[in-house]
Amino acid sequence: MYRRFLNNNDYLGLITPEALAQLTRGDEDRFLQAEESAEMSLVERLSENYEVEQELARGKYIAPYDRRITYPVGVHIYFEGQIHEVIRSLSGFKAPATEPAWTENPFCNQEQPGLKPYSQFGTYYAGDEVLYNNLVYTCRREHGYRFAEVRIPGVEGWSRVGTTAWQPVLYSLWDTVAYNGAFYTLTTIEGFDNNLPPDESPCWGEIADYTAEYNAYELTGHDYVVYGGKVFVPEMDVNADIPAPGVNLALHDPRNYNLKKHMVRLAVYELTKLIAPNNVSVVRLRDYEDSMKWLNDAANLRLNPQIPRKLSRDQQPVMDWQLATFQTDFDPYKNPWLT
């Protein structure tokens, strides 16, 4: 699947929303076709001397905000249709786990080949090993982003609460019991009658199932939830941070301006060709020609595209091979290598 460098809002600086809707006819695949073709033109001409692939990756791997993911300071995300930079860490929610997803492996060599760093967007299976915070962890069971279960190594967030079957005995406040397939906790001791079963006594409260959408779990020591047939209580803040521009987000676009500008022009030209290949407007054709000239000039090092240069082994910019010749005379017949 092609990952987009551009987004739909990028086109609005060059074309109106109405005209863009006519070009795409409501088909998002048209954007992919046009942008993939435009990207090929960029890479073909710039990849020899510039780190164009690296610059394109800055835009391709900007993910939309997801409550499951914890975002560190400095990363960029799509939030409400715009690109934001995370200026304060955004924590994702943490769900209980009936079985740990990772086991620390302190005896594993961190330099072993094939050991990859942990990614919250990865998918992991039993036996997989990752490097996280300079520690090696081994996966105990399958989980990951595609399974809608993100488990960061070494981060649990919940502790399991021991629960026994209800009996007509004295209980203390916030004790938990199991009765008739449900779990209860003693919420008050006023008027408590230990002979009444939990489903008949107002002193007992049924413990609700865990839901990821609920975002107000408290560290009271008795905010119990049921998950996987067991009772858990949060031992740290397990709620997702609420993204808010100006608080933990700031508008910022890390993409290269020149690449974005010319890729939009080329993509609009490709979109126009998809609709009417024999009726491309003069404006679109002129923009296409200007962008192609810019690409050729950048490829021939006639201008600075503001893209990092590729470096050779001696850490110097890659240069094309050149041959210096010395003429003894301007008469071509006296310089046989020119004939």
C-alpha positions in Angstrom: 0.0 0.0 0.0 1.4 3.4 -1.0 2.0 5.7 1.9 1.1 9.3 1.1 3.6 12.2 1.5 0.9 14.7 0.8 -2.6 15.2 2.3 -5.7 16.6 0.7 -5.3 20.0 2.4 -2.0 20.4 0.5 -3.8 20.8 -2.8 -6.0 23.7 -1.6 -3.1 26.1 -2.0 -3.1 25.4 -5.8 -6.7 24.4 -6.6 -10.1 25.0 -5.1 -12.0 22.3 -3.2 -14.7 22.2 -5.9 -12.1 21.7 -8.7 -10.3 19.1 -6.6 -13.5 17.2 -6.1 -14.2 17.2 -9.8 -10.7 15.8 -10.5 -11.0 13.0 -8.0 -14.7 12.2 -8.5 -14.8 11.2 -4.8 -12.3 8.4 -5.4 -9.4 8.5 -3.0 -7.4 6.1 -5.1 -6.9 8.8 -7.7 -4.7 10.7 -5.1 -2.6 7.6 -4.7 -2.1 7.1 -8.4 -1.2 10.8 -9.0 1.1 11.1 -6.0 2.9 7.9 -6.7 3.6 9.0 -10.3 4.8 12.4 -9.0 7.0 10.8 -6.4 8.6 8.7 -9.1 9.6 11.8 -11.0 11.1 13.3 -7.9 13.1 10.2 -6.9 14.3 9.5 -10.4 16.0 12.9 -10.7 17.1 13.6 -7.2 18.0 10.3 -5.6 21.5 10.3 -7.1 22.8 13.3 -5.2 20.2 14.0 -2.5 18.6 12.2 0.4 15.2 12.6 -1.2 13.9 9.2 0.1 14.7 10.3 3.7 12.9 13.6 3.2 9.9 11.9 1.7 9.8 9.5 4.7 9.3 12.6 7.0 5.8 13.0 5.5 5.0 9.4 4.8 5.3 8.2 8.4 3.3 10.9 10.1 0.5 8.8 11.6 -2.9 10.0 12.7 -3.5 10.3 16.4 -4.3 7.0 18.1 -5.3 6.7 21.8 -3.4 3.4 22.0 -0.1 5.0 21.2 2.3 6.9 23.5 3.9 9.8 21.6 7.3 11.2 22.8 8.2 14.9 22.5 9.2 15.9 19.0 7.2 13.5 16.9 4.6 14.7 14.4 1.0 13.4 14.1 -2.2 14.2 12.3 -4.8 15.7 14.6 -8.1 17.1 13.4 -6.8 17.0 9.8 -3.6 19.0 10.5 0.0 18.1 11.2 1.0 18.8 14.8 4.3 18.4 16.7 4.1 16.8 20.1 5.6 19.4 22.6 4.6 17.4 25.7 4.6 13.6 25.9 1.2 12.1 25.1 0.5 8.8 26.9 -1.8 6.2 25.4 -4.3 4.2 27.5 -3.1 1.1 29.2 -5.4 -1.9 29.3 -5.1 -4.7 31.9 -3.5 -8.0 30.9 -4.3 -11.4 32.1 -0.8 -12.6 31.1 2.4 -10.5 30.7 3.2 -9.8 27.0 6.9 -9.3 27.5 9.7 -10.9 29.6 13.0 -9.1 30.2 16.0 -11.1 29.0 19.0 -9.7 30.8 21.4 -12.3 29.5 20.7 -11.6 25.8 23.4 -9.9 23.8 22.1 -6.4 22.7 24.5 -6.5 19.7 23.1 -9.7 18.2 22.3 -9.4 14.5 18.6 -9.1 13.7 17.6 -7.5 17.0 15.2 -4.7 16.2 14.1 -1.8 18.4 10.6 -2.0 19.8 7.9 -0.2 17.9 4.3 0.5 19.1 3.2 0.0 15.4 4.7 -3.5 15.2 3.1 -6.9 15.4 4.8 -9.5 17.6 4.6 -13.2 18.2 5.8 -15.5 20.9 9.6 -15.8 20.8 10.2 -12.4 19.1 13.0 -10.3 20.7 13.2 -6.5 20.7 15.5 -3.9 22.2 13.8 -1.2 24.4 15.5 1.2 26.7 18.8 -0.6 26.3 17.1 -3.9 27.5 16.2 -7.0 25.6 12.7 -8.3 25.9 11.2 -11.6 24.7 7.6 -11.7 23.5 5.4 -14.2 25.4 2.3 -14.1 23.3 1.1 -12.6 20.1 0.0 -9.0 20.3 0.6 -5.7 18.6 -0.9 -2.8 16.6 -2.7 -5.0 14.1 -4.2 -7.1 17.0 -5.5 -3.8 18.6 -3.4 -4.6 21.6 -0.4 -2.3 22.1 1.9 -3.6 25.0 5.0 -1.5 25.8 7.7 -3.7 27.4 8.1 -3.2 31.1 4.9 -1.1 31.4 1.9 -2.9 33.0 -0.3 -0.2 34.7 -2.7 -2.6 36.4 -2.3 -5.1 39.2 -4.5 -8.2 39.7 -6.8 -8.3 42.8 -7.3 -11.6 44.6 -11.0 -12.5 44.7 -12.7 -15.3 46.6 -16.2 -16.7 46.3 -18.8 -15.0 48.5 -19.6 -16.5 51.9 -21.8 -15.3 54.7 -18.9 -14.0 56.7 -17.7 -10.5 57.8 -15.9 -8.4 55.1 -13.9 -5.2 55.2 -14.6 -2.2 53.1 -13.6 -2.6 49.4 -13.2 -6.4 49.7 -14.0 -8.2 46.4 -15.9 -11.4 46.0 -17.3 -13.5 43.1 -20.9 -14.5 43.1 -23.1 -16.0 40.4 -20.6 -15.3 37.6 -20.2 -11.6 38.6 -17.7 -9.7 40.8 -18.7 -7.4 43.6 -16.9 -5.0 46.0 -18.1 -3.9 49.4 -18.8 -0.1 49.0 -20.2 0.7 52.5 -20.3 -1.0 55.9 -23.3 1.0 57.1 -26.2 -1.5 57.6 -24.0 -4.3 56.3 -25.6 -7.7 56.7 -23.2 -10.5 55.9 -26.0 -13.0 55.5 -27.4 -11.2 52.4 -25.8 -12.2 49.1 -24.2 -9.4 47.1 -27.0 -9.2 44.5 -29.5 -8.6 47.3 -27.5 -6.2 49.5 -27.2 -2.4 48.9 -23.8 -2.5 50.5 -22.3 -4.4 47.6 -21.6 -2.9 44.2 -21.0 -4.9 41.0 -17.7 -4.4 39.4 -18.0 -3.2 35.8 -16.0 -4.6 32.8 -13.0 -2.7 31.6 -13.7 -0.4 28.5 -10.9 1.4 26.6 -13.3 4.2 25.8 -13.6 5.2 29.5 -10.8 7.6 30.3 -11.3 8.5 34.0 -9.9 5.6 36.0 -8.7 6.8 39.4 -5.8 5.8 41.6 -8.0 5.3 44.7 -6.9 1.8 45.3 -10.4 0.5 44.7 -11.4 1.5 41.2 -11.8 -2.1 40.2 -12.5 -3.4 36.7 -13.1 -6.9 35.3 -11.0 -8.0 32.4 -10.7 -11.5 31.0 -12.6 -12.9 33.9 -10.3 -11.4 36.6 -10.4 -8.2 38.7 -7.8 -5.5 38.3 -7.0 -2.2 39.9 -4.8 0.6 38.4 -1.5 1.1 40.0 -0.5 4.1 37.8 -2.2 6.6 35.5 -3.7 4.3 32.9 -5.8 6.9 31.1 -4.9 8.4 27.7 -3.7 12.0 27.7 -6.1 14.3 25.9 -4.4 16.0 22.9 -4.9 19.8 23.0 -3.1 22.4 20.7 -1.2 24.8 22.8 -1.0 22.3 25.7 0.8 19.3 24.4 0.5 19.9 20.6 1.7 22.7 18.3 1.0 23.2 14.6 4.2 22.3 12.7 4.9 20.7 9.3 8.3 19.0 9.1 8.0 18.2 5.4 10.4 19.8 3.0 8.7 22.8 1.5 10.2 22.4 -2.0 9.3 18.8 -2.3 5.8 19.5 -1.1 5.4 22.4 -3.5 6.6 20.6 -6.6 5.0 17.3 -5.7 1.6 19.0 -5.5 2.1 20.6 -8.9 3.1 17.3 -10.5 0.2 15.4 -8.8 -2.4 17.9 -10.0 -1.1 17.6 -13.5 -1.4 13.8 -13.2 -4.9 14.1 -11.8 -5.8 16.3 -14.8 -4.4 13.7 -17.2 -6.5 11.0 -15.6 -9.7 13.0 -16.4 -8.9 14.6 -19.7 -5.5 13.7 -21.1 -6.1 15.7 -24.3 -7.4 18.8 -22.5 -4.8 19.8 -19.9 -5.1 23.5 -19.1 -2.3 25.9 -19.9 -1.9 26.7 -16.2 -1.4 23.0 -15.2 1.0 22.4 -18.1 3.1 25.5 -17.2 3.3 24.4 -13.6 4.3 20.9 -14.7 7.1 22.3 -17.0 8.3 24.7 -14.3 8.5 21.8 -11.7 10.3 19.5 -14.2 12.8 22.3 -15.0 13.4 22.8 -11.2 14.0 19.0 -10.8 16.4 18.9 -13.7 18.3 22.0 -12.4 18.5 20.4 -8.9 19.7 17.1 -10.3 22.5 18.9 -12.2 23.4 20.9 -9.1 22.5 24.2 -10.6 20.4 25.2 -7.6 20.1 24.3 -3.9 16.8 22.4 -3.3 17.3 22.5 0.5 17.6 18.8 0.6 20.5 17.1 2.4 23.2 15.9 0.1 24.2 12.2 -0.1 27.5 11.5 1.5 30.2 9.1 0.2 32.4 6.9 2.5 34.7 9.8 3.3 31.7 11.8 4.5 31.9 14.2 1.5 29.0 15.0 -0.9 28.6 12.6 -3.7 29.9 14.1 -7.0 29.7 12.9 -10.5 32.9 11.7 -12.2 34.4 14.4 -14.4 37.3 14.2 -16.9 39.7 17.1 -17.3 41.5 17.4 -20.6 44.2 19.8 -21.7 44.1 21.1 -25.3 47.4 21.9 -27.1 45.6 23.7 -29.8 42.1 24.9 -30.7 42.5 23.1 -34.1 40.5 19.9 -33.6 42.7 18.1 -36.1 45.6 18.5 -33.7 43.6 17.1 -30.8 42.6 13.6 -32.0 40.7 12.7 -28.8 38.1 15.3 -29.7 37.3 13.7 -33.0 
